[in-house]
């Protein structure tokens, strides 16, 4: 399979989408780790897949992400802020303030 990059800055993807691609390519997070001295890109794919298996991405669906993106359209969030919220699923106000630049100034009445 050959992947063609049409625009390397064309868009941002969620951790869910990365996980789907890696699993679709056959990355198996259950494979034992291979010593890091080899430079096989598949090793990186397995390591990323393992990390994403314990992230919020494993509990998400494309429908959930799409519904969230639709729900926050009325807020003045950047694409990067929306992506970070989807990927990190902040559970505290402090975490939201870390993600959303100038949060208090932008969202205070």
C-alpha positions as CSV (number, residue, x, y, z in Angstrom):
1,X,0.0,0.0,0.0
2,X,1.4,3.4,-1.0
3,X,0.4,6.5,0.9
4,X,0.5,9.8,-1.0
5,X,0.7,13.0,1.0
6,X,-1.2,15.7,-1.0
7,X,-0.8,18.5,1.5
8,X,1.4,17.8,4.5
9,X,-0.3,20.6,6.4
10,X,-3.8,19.8,5.1
11,X,-5.4,19.0,8.4
12,X,-5.2,17.8,12.0
13,X,-6.2,14.3,13.0
14,X,-7.3,13.0,16.3
15,X,-5.7,10.2,18.3
16,X,-8.7,8.1,17.4
17,X,-7.9,8.5,13.7
18,X,-4.2,7.6,14.3
19,X,-5.3,4.5,16.2
20,X,-7.6,3.5,13.4
21,X,-4.9,3.9,10.8
22,X,-2.4,1.9,12.8
23,X,-4.8,-0.9,13.6
24,X,-5.8,-0.9,9.9
25,X,-2.1,-1.3,9.0
26,X,-1.7,-4.2,11.3
27,X,0.0,-2.7,14.2
28,X,-0.6,-5.1,17.1
29,X,-0.3,-3.5,20.6
30,X,-0.1,-7.0,22.1
31,X,3.2,-7.8,20.3
32,X,6.2,-8.0,22.6
33,X,8.5,-5.0,22.3
34,X,11.4,-5.4,20.0
35,X,14.8,-4.0,21.2
36,X,15.1,-0.3,20.1
37,X,18.4,-0.9,18.3
38,X,16.4,-1.8,15.1
39,X,15.1,1.1,13.1
40,X,12.0,-0.5,11.7
41,X,9.1,2.0,11.5
42,X,6.8,-0.8,12.5
43,X,8.3,-0.7,16.0
44,X,7.2,2.9,16.3
45,X,3.8,2.1,15.1
46,X,3.4,-0.6,17.7
47,X,4.7,1.7,20.5
48,X,2.2,4.5,19.4
49,X,-0.6,2.0,19.2
50,X,0.2,0.7,22.7
51,X,0.2,4.3,24.0
52,X,-3.1,5.1,22.3
53,X,-4.7,1.9,23.7
54,X,-4.6,3.5,27.2
55,X,-5.7,6.9,26.1
56,X,-9.2,8.4,25.7
57,X,-9.1,7.5,22.0
58,X,-9.8,3.9,22.7
59,X,-13.2,4.9,24.2
60,X,-14.2,7.3,21.4
61,X,-16.0,6.7,18.1
62,X,-16.0,8.9,15.0
63,X,-19.6,9.7,15.7
64,X,-18.7,11.0,19.2
65,X,-15.9,13.1,17.9
66,X,-18.1,14.5,15.1
67,X,-20.9,15.3,17.6
68,X,-18.4,17.1,19.9
69,X,-17.0,19.2,17.0
70,X,-20.6,20.2,16.0
71,X,-21.4,21.0,19.6
72,X,-18.5,23.4,20.0
73,X,-18.8,25.2,16.7
74,X,-20.5,28.2,18.4
75,X,-17.4,28.7,20.6
76,X,-14.4,30.5,19.3
77,X,-12.0,27.6,19.7
78,X,-9.1,27.1,17.3
79,X,-8.7,23.8,15.4
80,X,-5.8,23.0,17.6
81,X,-7.8,23.6,20.8
82,X,-10.7,21.4,19.6
83,X,-8.2,18.7,18.7
84,X,-6.5,18.8,22.1
85,X,-9.8,18.7,23.9
86,X,-10.8,15.6,21.9
87,X,-7.4,13.9,22.4
88,X,-7.0,14.8,26.1
89,X,-10.6,14.9,27.3
90,X,-9.9,17.4,30.1
91,X,-11.8,16.8,33.3
92,X,-10.9,19.9,35.3
93,X,-11.2,23.6,34.7
94,X,-7.4,23.9,35.1
95,X,-6.8,21.4,32.3
96,X,-9.1,23.4,30.0
97,X,-7.3,26.6,30.9
98,X,-4.0,24.9,29.9
99,X,-5.4,23.9,26.5
100,X,-7.4,27.0,25.6
101,X,-5.2,30.1,25.3
102,X,-6.5,33.1,27.2
103,X,-9.5,31.1,28.2
104,X,-10.7,33.5,30.9
105,X,-10.5,36.5,28.7
106,X,-12.1,34.8,25.7
107,X,-15.0,33.2,27.5
108,X,-15.9,35.5,30.4
109,X,-19.1,37.6,30.1
